Amino acid sequence: MDLDALYKKCVQCPRRCGVNRVTASAALREPQGPHAGFCRESSDLRIAFAGLHFGEEPLITVFGGSGTIFFTGCTLRCAFCQNYQISQDGLGRVVDKAEFVDICLKLQAAGAENINLVTGSHHIPKIAEYLRSARDGGVTIPFCWNSSAYESVEMLELLKGLVTIWLPDLKTLDSSLSRGLFAAPDYPDAATKAISWMIKNNPLKIESIPEPPNAKPAEWAEPGQPRDKMMSGIIVRHLFMPGKFEQTADVLAWLKQNADGRAIISLMNQYTPIPAKKGKITQIEDRLVTPEEDSDIQDLIQAYNFEYLFYQELSDDTSWPPNFTRPQPFSNKLATPIWHY
């Protein structure tokens, strides 16, 4: 694969900026320089944090936690992004192929159930090459693609045979909302095409895994009992945005028609106002979900009767959003750090 060709006139994501990200990398060495595209990233791959994460869906965390790797940059600019320090503000440092493989091996040695690649849509060609090297270097656990789904099918094809678990968002089907919140009016079309491709190419495979010695307790699991583990397939995530019940109803209707029985649905209600974004979000009600909204959502879930769906218990906890300036961005309950920029 000629990586330089895919970065010299970058059209990797649906924005198709056409900028020369190699020039930004070689000449400027400034990852948010003037010649980087919307993602603000050069052709250098940057990472902010890697560690075992226990806050993902049970099928992903299982016993050992998900081995998350958080990439710097993003193809979206979500107004409410909890990871804005790395997705928008540029925290992270360059890692080459050898260091990337080493990070994966350290996560595997620490007991990770999978390698969870968080927000890498703007670097798919390079990540694909690095994943092949990781396989050759001894990484045997599944690779998991954790993204906004704002990506092109052409680029996703590069991950076929490497990634077996997919965690895409389906944020909204309302183009006016995606224009205001994500700076991407074409998000609904791009995301539904990407998710449809993921579903078509990755059938669900779930295995029951016996509890190993000294397994980490989980609130959602009975001690001593086997736990289900996803080996391949898709979990489609949707975050309910306060005051936007109709938009969530539209998303669930699409998922019922296009994903039920072939993908797992994860409906999240933990929208949390970010202090750094206070006063900047006007398209939605920037607040926690109310008990009344939570009740309405649960009624909607029951009406659709999905074959396999996760839904969180409502909480007023606002302490969980990460701070990536710290070696431990999360609470000790949620994550175990392995690597920090």
N, C-alpha and C positions, 0 to 999 in steps of 0.2 A: 504494500500500500504506500502510495506517495503522499505522506502526511503534509509536506509543504504545500502541495497543490491544493489541498483542502483548506488550507489556512491563508494562502496568498490572495485569494478572492473568496472570502468566507461567506458561504450560503448554507451553513450547517443547520440553522434553525429557521423557522418560518419567517423571520424578519428579513433574511437574505440581505444583510448589510452590504456585502461585497467588499469589505475592507481587507487590507493586507495585514493580517495579524502576525505574520512572520516578521515584517518590518517593525511592527510595534515591539516585538520581542527582541530582535537582534540589535536594533538601533537605539531604541529608547530605554529599554529595561525599566519602563514605567508601566505597570500593569493597568493603570487607569489613564494612560496617555491619550493624546488627541486622535491617534490613528487606530485605537481599539474600537470595536463596534459597540452595539447596545449593551452587550454583556460586560464591557469594560475590561476584557481580558485579552492578553496577547496569546501567542501559540504556546507559551509556557503553562504547564499544568500546575495549579497552586492548590494547596490543602490547608485547612485551618485546624482541624481536630480529627482524631480517630480514637475510638473507644468502644467498649461493650455498652450497648444501650438496652435498657429493660423496659422502656416505655412504648415500644412498638406493639403491634397486634400479637396476641399469644402464639399464633402460628409461626411468627417470625422470631420472637424472643425465646420460646420454648424453655430450655433449661439454662443455657449458657449466655443468653443475650445475643443481640444482633450486633455484628462487628461493623459499626458505622464509620464511614469516611466522608467528611464534609468538605466539598470542593468550594473554592472561592469563585464568586461570580454567578450570574443567572441570566436566563433568557427573558425573564419577566422582571417587573419592578413592583411587586405587590405592596400596596400602601400599608398593609398591616403585618408585613412579614416579621415573624419572631426571630428569624435568623438574619436580619438586615445587616448585621455587622460584617457578615461574610458574603451575603448575596449582593449587597449594594455598596457597602463601605470599604470593601477590599481587604479585610483581614485575611492573612494566610501567607504562605511562602511557597516558592517553587520547589517541586520534588521531581527528580528524574525517575526513569523506569526502575532502576535498582532500588531506590529508596521506597518507591511505591510497593514493589514486591515485598520488601522487608516489612513494611507496615502490615500488609496482608498476612504475612507469615506470623507476625507477632499477635495479631488478632486471633488467628487460628489456634496458636499455641495457648492463648489465654482462655480458650473454650468457646469462641464465637460459633454460633450456629450457621452463620452466613457472612458474606462480605456485602455490606449494605452501602451502596454508592449513592450519596445524597447530592442531588442537584448538579449533575454532570452534563446536562443537555448541550452545553456550548463547547464540549470537548469530547464528543463521542468517538471520533476517529482515533485520537490519542489514547483514550481510556481503553478502547477495544484492543489496541496493540499492547498496552500494559497488562490487560487481563490475560492475554495469551502468554505473555512472559510469566505472569503469576502462576498460571496452570503448569507451565514447564518447570517453574521453580519450586513446585511442591504444594501449592494451594489446592486442596481437594474439596473444601466446603462450597456450597452454591454461591453464585454471585447474584445480588439482588439490586435491581434498578429502581431508585426512589426519586421520582421526578414530578414536575408540574404537568407533564404530558404536552407541554408546548414545544413540540419537536417534530421533525419531519420523518415520515416512514422510510425515506431513502437512507437516512442516518441510522435509524433503528435497525435496519437490515444488517448493519455492521456488527451489531451485538448478538445476532442470531447464533445460537450454538454456544455462546459464552454466558449470557445471562439467562437464568431459568426462572427467577422469581421477579415479579414486576409490581411496584407500588406506585402507580400513577394517581395524581389528583384528577378529579373532574370538578373544577372550582365553580363553574357556572355555565349555563347555556345562553345567557343574556349578553349579547355583544356590547350593549351600551354600558352595562356594569363592568365588563372586562376592559372596556376602553378606559373607564375612569379609575378602576382599581389596579389594573395590571399593565396599562399602556399597550393593550393588545386587543383591538376589536375583533380580530380573527381567531381569538383563543377558542371559542366553542367549536369552530370547524376543525382547527388543527388538533385539538385535544381529542375530539370524538374519533377522528381518523386514526390517531396514534393508538388510542385505547382499543379500537376495533382490531387493529393489526396485532396488538399484544394478545388479545383474547384468541384470535384466529390461530396464532402461531405457538401458543403455550397452554396446552391442556392442563387442567388442575390435577395435581398429584399430591396427596396428603398421606403421611405415614404416622402410625402410632409408635412413639418411642418410649421404652421403659425408663423409669426414673433412675439416673445414675447415682452412685454414692456421693454424698455431700452436695446434693442438688440445691440450688438457690430457691428458697421458698417463694411462692407467688400467690398474691391475694386471690387470683382467679383459678387456682389449681388445688386439688386435694393432695395432701402429702402422701407420698408412696405410690401414687397412681401414674400410669403412662400419660404422656401429653402428645397432642397432635402437632405435627411439624409439616410445614409446606416445603415440598421438594421442587415443585414447579407450579406455575400458574400466576394468576393476577389477583391482587387485592386493590380494588378501586376505592379511593378515599374521597370523601366530600365533607368539607367543613361548612356547617350551617352558619350563615352570617346573620347576626341579630337584625330583626326586622325584615328579613328576606325569605319568609316562609314560602312564597309562591315560587321563587327561584329554586329552592331546595326541592319542592314538589316536582318541578319540571325535570331536574336532574334525576330524581328517583324514577320518574316515569321513563326516561331514556334508558336508565340502567335496567329496569324491569324488562323492557323490550329487548335490549341488546346484550345484557350481561348476566341476567339471572340464570343460575345453574351452570354457567361457564366461567364465572368469576365470583370472587367473594367481595361483598360490599362492606365498607367501613365508614359509618356515618359518625362524624365527630361534632361535638358541641362545645369544645373548649376554647372558642374564640376569646382572646384575652387582649385588652387594650395594652399597647406598648407605650411606656412613658415617653420615649424619644419621638414617637409619632403623634403625640397629643395635639389636637387641634388641626392636624393636617388631613384627617380623613373625613370627608363630607358625603361620600356616596352611600355610606351605610351608617347605622347607629353604632358608634364606637363604645360598646359596653359589653358586659357579660350577658349570656343567655338567661332569660327569666324562667322560673319554674313553669309558668303558663306556656311559654314557647316550647319548653322541653316536653310537656304533656301533649301538645299538638303534634310534635314530631313523632312521638311514640305512637300516637293514633295513626299517623300516616304510615309508619313502618308496618303496623299490624294490618292495615288495609292492603298493602302491597304484598305482604307475606313472602318475602324473599327466602330463597332456599338456604342461604348462608349469609348472615349479616352480623357485624359487630356494632354495638352502640355503647357509648360511654355513659356512666352514671354522672349526673349533673354535679358540678363542684364549683364553689366560689373561690377556690385556691388560685391566686394570681402570682405565686412565687416560682412557678415552674419554668417560665421562658428562660432560655440559656443566655449566659454572658460569655462570649467566646474570647474575651480578653484574658480570661482566667484559664489556667491549665485544666481545671475541672469546671466546665461551663454549666453543668447540670447539678442537681442535687446528688448526693452519694447514693440515694435510693434509685435514681434513674440511670446512672451511668458509672462506669469504671474507666478512667482515662488510660490510654495506651500511648498516645502521641499528641503533641501540641506544637503549633508553629513557633 
